[in-house]
Amino acid sequence: QLQLQESGPGLVKPSETLPLTCTVSGGSITSSDYYWGWIRQPPGKGLEWIGSIHSSGSLNHSPSLKSRVTMSLDTSKNSFSLRLTSVTAADSAVYYCARAQSDTKLRQYWFDPWGLGTLVTVSS
Amino acid sequence: EIVLTQSPGTLSLSPGEGATLSCRASQSLFSSFLAWYQQKPGQAPRLLLYGASSRATGIPDRFSGSGSGTHFTLTISRLEPEDFAVYYCQHYGDSPGLTFGGGTKVEIK
C-alpha cells in the first residue's frame, strides 16, 4: 500500500525559503504512470494546488505560485521535494503531498493517496 | 484558469437524509475530468469519485456523481454519521493548473 509522509520545518521566518520533503513508501516515484504533487490548506480554508512533478521531470505549477516554487525528485531516497521562496504569513498552511495519476500525454489526474500533512507557520 | 464554484457552502441535514452537492465550472470540463474528495477535521482529503462518476476503491455506493460540461453533482443517498464532513470538487487534465472548489460542509442538523 502506497504511503506518503511529509517532513519539514514547522516554523519559517518571513522572506525565507520553505523546504518540504515527501517520502514515499510502498511504491516507486520513478513510475511513469504518476505525478507527485503538493497541495496546501490554510487553517480553516480550502485546498490550493501548488504544483506537481512527473517521474520524467515534467513540471506543472499553479500559475499564482510558479515564480516562487521549485520541485525536484530524489530517486535514491524515493522522495520528492518542494521549495517555496520568499514566504509570508499567507503561506502558513498544512502542506500535503499526494500522488496523481497521469497518462501518455502527461496530463495530470486526481490525487490519491495523500500524506497526512504537515503544518507550516510563517512567523518571525 | 478554470474556477470551480461549490454550493451550498453549508448543508445542514440529519442522518438518513439524502444530500445533493453542486460544483459548477467556469468553462466546460474536457471529458468530465472532475473528482470529488471528502475531508474530515484533522485529516487529509480522501478521494471519493473521479471522472465525475466513478467511485474510488472502497467508497460505498451511497456516494454517486453525475454531470458533464460545467455542472456536476455529488449525491449521498442516505447520510451515515461518518459522512458529515467537508466535500471538495477538483478539475484535472490539461495544464495550466488544477483547481479545487471552495468546499461544501455537510453538518448535522
Interface residues (C-beta under 8 A of the other chain):
Chain A: I39 G46 L47 E48 W49 S52 N60 H61 S62 P63 Y96 A98 A100 R107 Q108 Y109 W110 F111 D112 P113 W114 G115 L116 G117
Chain B: E1 F33 A35 Y37 Q43 A44 P45 R46 L47 Y50 A56 Y88 Q90 Y92 G93 D94 S95 P96 G97 L98 T99 F100 G101 G102 G103
